[in-house]
Amino acid sequence: MPLQRRAGVAVLTRAREHVDAGEFAAALELLSELLSGLPTDPRRARPVEAESVALQTGVLLSLGEPYAARGWAAYGHAAFRRLYGERDRRTLHALGLLGAVLTRVGAHGRAAKQYQTLIGIYTELEGAQSEKTLAARADLATVEHARGQCVTARLRLANVVAEHQQAYGSAHPVGVRMLARLAAMWRDCGDFDHAHALLAEARANAAGLGPEIHELLAAAALAPAAERHLCGSDPLPDKPLSPVELTVPRPIEEDTVLVPVIEEAFIRPFSTMSYLPAHPELTEWAPSPRAEQSPQGVALQMSPATMALIAAIVGIVAVAVLLVLLISAARNG
């Protein structure tokens, strides 16, 4: 491994240690060193740079800086997609981070599209009842609720909770968090009876879990209704929606008004914060060898416009040479 790459891996490892210890300022300082020479084109990023960007995104989210994280999230997803493909776990991790960032800044339409993609890929890779598929569906419900599609969001999340409990038991910490989030949805929509009943169920299910979950539920019980939440005109369905209908989201229109989602511990996105480290990072990392590109490979990466410009220049030079030869021949004749 080249010396520069070894140094980058060592700095990234130290940054992760700071993140695990909650020392975000120290982590950001190290990450700024790693990212100082980051290429502007994410397609040129090396693996250690892509992972540093992902960690930077997670740190900024943990610090409550989603707007600062937005550019990093988009860059990281593009870099991982170029390095490992659309369906690699690292690319999906970066896509989940991008969805979380877009949700936090209020770009709900674009966030929903990321979660739709996650749902589709995780369903194909791991099945409709896998933890990550259910978590991505729960995240989508959170986005729908923020968009004012309250009935659809509550139905979707309630359906996910039921499926999660059936597959993993009612005492699973993620299932408890989902219940707390469903209670928050009812609370924001003004139905405090439903909210209290769901929180009581969550507390009963969490009886044997650790203190973190109980602190989360205590915070949820004291949280007021979101003042900025606006319930849309989402009508009640004439008949219950099937799991298939709730798995396939409605088409998403672009947002016209951005309403940021305020971060609360019990409404953090389930997919990016539950099945990955508490402060997102990529585990089991090993640098991938990058073969030196041949001149032919570089030429193949040129855009069509560049190729056309080069062809035009070559043509002009050829015509000029031909004219010189003709003039010389005429004079000699």
C-alpha positions in Angstrom: 0.0 0.0 0.0 1.5 3.4 -0.9 2.6 5.6 2.0 0.1 8.3 1.2 -2.8 5.8 1.3 -1.5 4.2 4.5 -1.4 7.6 6.1 -5.0 8.3 4.9 -6.3 5.1 6.4 -4.5 5.8 9.7 -6.1 9.3 9.9 -9.5 7.9 9.1 -9.1 5.3 11.8 -8.3 8.0 14.3 -11.3 10.1 13.2 -13.5 7.1 13.8 -12.2 6.7 17.3 -13.0 10.3 18.0 -16.5 9.8 16.7 -17.0 6.7 18.8 -15.9 8.7 21.8 -18.3 11.6 20.9 -15.4 13.9 20.2 -16.9 15.4 17.1 -14.8 18.5 16.9 -11.6 16.5 16.9 -13.0 14.1 14.3 -13.9 17.1 12.1 -10.4 18.5 12.4 -8.9 15.2 11.2 -11.5 14.8 8.4 -10.7 18.3 7.1 -7.1 17.1 6.8 -8.2 14.1 4.8 -10.6 16.0 2.6 -8.3 19.0 1.9 -7.3 17.4 -1.4 -10.6 15.9 -2.4 -11.2 15.9 -6.1 -14.1 18.0 -7.3 -15.5 15.2 -9.3 -16.8 12.4 -7.1 -16.0 9.8 -9.8 -12.3 10.4 -9.2 -12.5 9.9 -5.4 -10.4 7.0 -3.9 -12.0 4.6 -1.4 -10.4 6.3 1.6 -11.8 9.6 0.5 -15.3 8.3 -0.1 -15.3 6.8 3.4 -14.0 10.0 4.9 -16.9 11.9 3.2 -19.4 9.4 4.6 -18.0 9.8 8.1 -18.0 13.6 7.6 -21.7 13.5 6.7 -22.6 11.4 9.7 -20.6 13.7 12.1 -22.4 16.8 10.7 -25.8 15.1 11.1 -24.9 14.2 14.7 -23.9 17.9 15.3 -27.3 19.0 14.0 -25.8 20.5 10.8 -27.9 18.9 8.0 -27.4 21.9 5.6 -23.6 21.6 5.9 -24.0 17.8 5.4 -26.1 18.0 2.2 -23.2 18.5 -0.3 -21.1 15.8 1.4 -24.0 13.3 1.4 -24.6 13.8 -2.4 -20.8 13.6 -3.1 -20.4 10.4 -1.0 -23.3 8.6 -2.7 -21.9 9.4 -6.1 -18.4 8.3 -5.1 -19.5 5.0 -3.7 -21.8 4.3 -6.7 -18.8 4.8 -9.0 -16.5 2.7 -6.8 -18.7 -0.2 -5.9 -21.9 -0.1 -7.9 -25.5 0.7 -7.1 -26.3 -2.3 -4.9 -23.2 -2.5 -2.7 -23.8 -2.1 1.0 -21.5 0.9 1.2 -23.4 2.6 -1.6 -26.7 1.8 0.1 -25.4 3.2 3.4 -24.5 6.4 1.6 -27.9 6.5 0.0 -29.5 6.2 3.4 -27.4 9.1 4.7 -28.5 11.2 1.7 -32.1 10.4 2.4 -31.7 11.4 6.1 -30.0 14.6 5.2 -32.6 15.6 2.6 -35.3 14.8 5.2 -33.7 17.0 7.8 -33.4 20.0 5.4 -37.0 19.7 4.3 -36.4 18.4 0.8 -39.1 15.7 1.3 -39.8 14.9 -2.3 -36.2 14.1 -3.0 -35.8 12.3 0.3 -38.8 10.1 -0.5 -37.2 9.1 -3.9 -34.0 8.0 -2.1 -36.1 5.8 0.3 -38.1 4.4 -2.6 -34.8 3.3 -4.2 -33.6 1.8 -0.9 -36.9 -0.1 -0.5 -36.7 -1.5 -4.0 -33.0 -2.6 -3.7 -33.3 -4.0 -0.2 -36.4 -6.0 -1.1 -34.6 -7.6 -4.0 -31.4 -8.3 -2.0 -32.8 -9.3 1.4 -36.5 -9.7 1.0 -39.6 -7.7 1.9 -39.4 -8.6 5.6 -35.8 -7.9 6.2 -34.8 -5.4 8.9 -33.4 -2.9 6.4 -36.4 -3.1 4.0 -38.8 -2.5 6.9 -36.6 0.3 8.2 -36.5 2.1 4.8 -40.3 1.8 4.6 -40.6 3.4 8.1 -38.3 6.2 7.0 -40.5 6.8 4.0 -43.5 7.1 6.3 -41.6 9.7 8.3 -41.1 11.7 5.1 -44.7 11.4 4.1 -45.9 12.6 7.5 -43.6 15.7 7.1 -45.2 16.3 3.7 -48.7 16.4 5.2 -49.7 12.9 3.9 -50.6 12.0 7.4 -53.1 9.2 6.9 -50.9 7.4 4.4 -47.9 7.9 6.7 -49.6 6.5 9.8 -51.0 3.5 7.9 -47.7 2.7 6.4 -45.8 3.0 9.7 -48.5 1.0 11.6 -48.2 -1.7 9.0 -44.4 -1.7 9.3 -44.6 -2.0 13.1 -47.0 -5.0 12.8 -44.7 -6.7 10.3 -41.6 -5.9 12.4 -43.2 -7.3 15.6 -44.3 -10.5 13.8 -40.8 -11.0 12.3 -38.6 -9.9 15.2 -40.7 -9.8 18.3 -42.4 -6.9 20.2 -39.4 -6.3 22.4 -37.0 -5.3 19.6 -35.5 -1.9 20.2 -36.1 -0.7 16.7 -39.8 -1.8 16.9 -40.1 0.2 20.1 -38.7 3.3 18.4 -41.1 2.8 15.5 -44.0 2.7 18.0 -42.7 5.9 19.5 -42.5 7.6 16.1 -46.0 6.5 15.3 -47.1 8.0 18.6 -45.4 11.2 17.6 -47.3 11.3 14.3 -50.6 11.0 16.1 -49.5 13.7 18.6 -48.5 16.1 15.8 -51.9 15.5 14.2 -53.7 16.4 17.5 -54.8 12.9 18.6 -53.2 12.7 22.0 -55.3 9.7 23.1 -53.8 7.6 20.3 -50.3 8.9 21.1 -50.6 8.1 24.8 -51.9 4.6 24.1 -49.0 3.8 21.7 -46.4 5.2 24.1 -47.9 2.9 26.8 -47.5 0.0 24.5 -44.0 1.0 23.7 -43.1 1.2 27.4 -44.5 -2.3 28.0 -42.6 -3.7 25.1 -39.4 -2.0 26.3 -39.5 -3.4 29.9 -36.5 -5.6 29.4 -34.4 -3.2 27.3 -31.6 -0.9 28.2 -31.8 2.6 29.7 -31.3 4.3 26.3 -34.7 3.2 25.1 -36.4 4.2 28.4 -34.8 7.7 28.1 -36.0 7.9 24.6 -39.6 7.0 25.6 -39.5 9.5 28.5 -38.4 12.2 26.1 -41.2 11.2 23.7 -43.8 11.4 26.5 -42.8 15.0 27.3 -42.4 16.2 23.7 -45.0 18.8 22.6 -46.8 18.6 19.2 -44.8 20.0 16.4 -46.0 23.6 15.8 -45.0 23.7 12.2 -46.7 20.4 11.2 -49.5 20.8 8.8 -51.9 18.0 8.2 -52.7 17.6 4.5 -56.0 16.7 2.9 -55.1 13.0 2.7 -58.5 11.3 2.9 -59.3 8.1 4.8 -59.4 5.1 2.4 -62.7 3.5 1.8 -61.2 0.1 2.6 -58.0 -0.9 4.5 -54.8 -0.6 2.4 -53.1 -3.9 1.8 -49.4 -4.4 2.6 -48.6 -4.4 -1.1 -50.3 -1.0 -1.5 -48.4 0.4 1.5 -45.1 -1.0 0.1 -45.4 0.7 -3.2 -45.4 4.5 -2.6 -47.3 7.0 -4.6 -45.5 9.1 -7.2 -43.5 11.9 -5.6 -43.8 15.5 -6.8 -41.0 18.0 -6.2 -41.3 20.1 -3.1 -42.4 23.7 -3.5 -41.9 24.6 0.2 -39.1 23.2 2.3 -40.0 22.6 5.9 -37.1 21.2 7.8 -37.7 18.2 10.2 -36.5 19.0 13.7 -34.2 16.3 15.0 -35.5 14.4 18.0 -33.9 11.2 19.4 -37.0 9.1 18.8 -37.6 10.2 15.2 -34.1 9.6 13.8 -34.3 7.7 10.5 -34.5 4.0 11.3 -32.4 2.7 8.4 -29.4 4.8 8.7 -29.2 5.0 12.5 -30.3 1.6 13.7 -28.5 -1.1 11.7 -25.2 0.8 11.4 -22.9 2.3 14.0 -24.4 5.0 16.2 -22.4 7.6 14.3 -22.4 6.3 10.7 -19.2 4.8 9.4 -18.3 2.0 7.2 -17.0 -1.2 8.8 -14.6 -3.9 7.5 -12.9 -1.4 5.3 -10.1 -2.5 3.0 -8.5 -0.3 0.4 -9.3 -1.4 -3.1 -6.4 -1.5 -5.6 -6.8 1.0 -8.4 -5.1 0.0 -11.6 -3.3 2.7 -13.4 -5.3 3.8 -16.4 -3.8 3.4 -19.8 -3.9 6.3 -22.3 -6.6 4.4 -24.1 -8.7 4.2 -20.9 -8.3 8.0 -20.4 -9.4 8.6 -24.0 -12.5 6.5 -23.5 -13.5 8.6 -20.5 -13.6 11.8 -22.7 -17.0 13.3 -23.2 -18.5 13.4 -26.7 -18.1 17.1 -26.9 -14.4 16.9 -26.1 -14.0 14.2 -28.7 -15.8 16.3 -31.3 -13.6 19.3 -30.5 -10.4 17.2 -30.9 -11.7 15.8 -34.2 -12.4 19.3 -35.5 -8.9 20.5 -34.6 -7.3 17.5 -36.3 -9.4 18.2 -39.4 -8.4 21.9 -39.5 -4.7 21.0 -39.1 -5.0 18.4 -41.9 -6.7 20.9 -44.3 -3.9 23.5 -43.5 -1.2 20.9 -44.2 -2.9 20.0 -47.5 -3.1 23.6 -48.6 0.6 24.1 -47.8 1.5 21.1 -49.9 -0.7 22.3 -52.8 0.9 25.7 -52.8 4.4 24.3 -52.7 3.6 21.9 -55.6 2.2 24.8 -57.6 5.3 26.9 -57.1 7.6 24.1 -58.0 5.6 23.4 -61.1 
